[in-house]
């Protein structure tokens, strides 16, 4: 039916707003939020007998039968993966949503997680809301600050003013890391006043272990999970279902908005073997062959237009045939685990949808199922058992990985709690079929083009024809506002609001042939950038190649003027396969000028500003203190708020009363995939520097430990100005040196994304195999205080 008819039929919506008398001068049209409180309709006189009691009804500012809204956002998943659209992973829930609604095959994200999430929830471009980079790498430039602004009220805040209940589950990653400790500030947490969710259950960082996550409920850090059979994605589904049940029980007439964004399928790829074993042998022919198969299926299903072309593999990315035979089982198994992880995640989404059915509210629930926030991740580079190797810029080899893996039990350890595995970038490229890009590549689809399925059984007629209109993640909020007849507010909490950058997608719900209404959109992540304008896109790959290990020294000298721009006409070139830059220089010049104008208007300058902290880790947002004093009650301090023991020269002084047979952790920072720990066991003090599992350096004291009051000192010295340089460690007991050694390489970066610093225990993932089966391995001695002081290099 025509969209005009859909508007008229929207759940029988009556768009007349019912409202009581307004306070003098207070607008009731939604331009100013929150709405003024409903005044009393009663008349008070001296006695109750003389008074009139007549409360006014609370205004209903929503259309009749306003739908529930559920946004599902899968992490690090590419367009070539789900079998819904021709891929290799079984995704029955995504198929279920697509079959009951419509799909978009030209829908776009930002190529990175925090920016996509900020754009989705605000309806603004990501730099405009300070999210030009992930929150953990935020810096002082406005477009990269990580500071969610009061000028960009988010979906939960606006919908809450209109009467919606709201909740968020899973990954957040839009709070500055320096603000994620238990002392806040909390205004940029999901339930903080600048964001506006009523309830949050999940984690604040960019990734976490599925087995031992560091979780938050609202403003409270939760007790660590150490139980058999636990899996975070299942827990997130359990908690979301419980919230739905509470909502239906306690406020059945109130519509809800739920944002369900699991850490899956971001690395670490953690899942039980029962899921990964379903894919045994299916990837033994490699990523080149997988890509050919997927492309054929995508065409056969009609998800890709007939003229779409399969783009070639980049020269800098290894061919499957170049992988040594002895390494192929490792590479194949990594992909089997990832495929099982994807199917497991989609199955948890299915549990949510089943609960909507069981509660009788599925028909009037509008579901947006986004398969990926930034495409498949090539950050595993050559395949890794500890994916922070790539993020830290620590060069390694597959032989390093295999050597360390053998000590953990071989291939059987992959996917479990002793590895933070991430697959080879070749699989990410295959998962991006038919495009050139991957996650972190904002210039080319694959990093920015992701499948979107939308279902609303009460009002959207199922249609298998893909919607080809060009749209962006910042269009979702305007779409929701449009169908609810909500105008974008001009003033929220007294703060003037920035205009929305997105446009409504409603017009395309019932028409795959309607002309697209999104005519311009810029993209930029860490210098990789593009500009779409009226059917053309100009693209510059940028300085960073996600699938190359280590840091290329040339990045430190890069400027955007060095980059080569490409030009594509998307009406005839669906996958950016035919570069027109040489034949259409005038058009390319026009688009690059548009990019510069958009960049300046949206706080993108300096171009590539998101690279700054990665190249200069000394500017990482962190606790500004240079001395720290802790007690034994100090646990679960986020690494961003903890002392930089893996980055800075320091002296740790422990005031402790040792038992006759002391044991347990003195302090620990990080987890099994990377960290530092000091513990006592078998009559000695042990220090371990765990460089992302590929190199563990352990230093053990000699001589008998005293009983009673003791002072233990651990001095760590880094070589100034040397990234990934050595660390010299000295352990002293009561002023006498008892142990000395050198860790040959350090991280030059954070040790984990979401683990923590603990005194007297190791709360989440244990740093070392020495006490893996005894974690959290609490100290049996009395720690009176632990002091950390940074030293001059």
Protein Blocks (a to p, Z undefined) as FASTA:
>chain_A
ZZklmmmmggoiafbdcdddddehiafehpaccddddddfbdcdfblklpccdddddddf
bdehiacddddddehiafklpmknopabdcfklmmmmmmmccdfbbccehpaklmmmmmm
nopafklnopabcfklgcfbfklnopacfklccfklmmmmnopacddehjeklacfklmc
fnlpaklgmklmknopabdcddfbfbdcfklccddehjaccdddddehiafklmmmmmmm
mmmmmmmmmmmmbccddddddfbfcdcddddfklmmmmgoklmnojklmmmmmmmmmmmn
omacfklccddddfklccfklpcfklmmmmmmmmmmmmmmmmmmmmmmmmmmmmmmmnop
mmmpccdddebjebpafklonopablklmmnopacdfklmmmmmmmnnpjmlgopakbcc
dddfklmmmmmocbfbdehiakbghjlmccdddddfklpccdfbdcfbdcdfklmmmmmm
mmnopacdfbeghiacdddfbdcfklmmmockbccfbfbdcddeehiacddeehiacdde
bjbdfkbgcjdfklmmgcfklpccddddfklmmnopaccklmmmmlmmmmmmmmmmmmmm
nopacghklmmmmmmmmlgccdfbfbdcddfklghiafklmccfklpccdddddddddfb
dgdjfbdcddfkoccddddeehiacddddeehlaccddddedjddehjddddddddddeh
iahiacdddddeehiafbdcddfbdfkpafbfklccdehiafklcfbfklmmmcgoiafb
dcfbdcdddddZZ
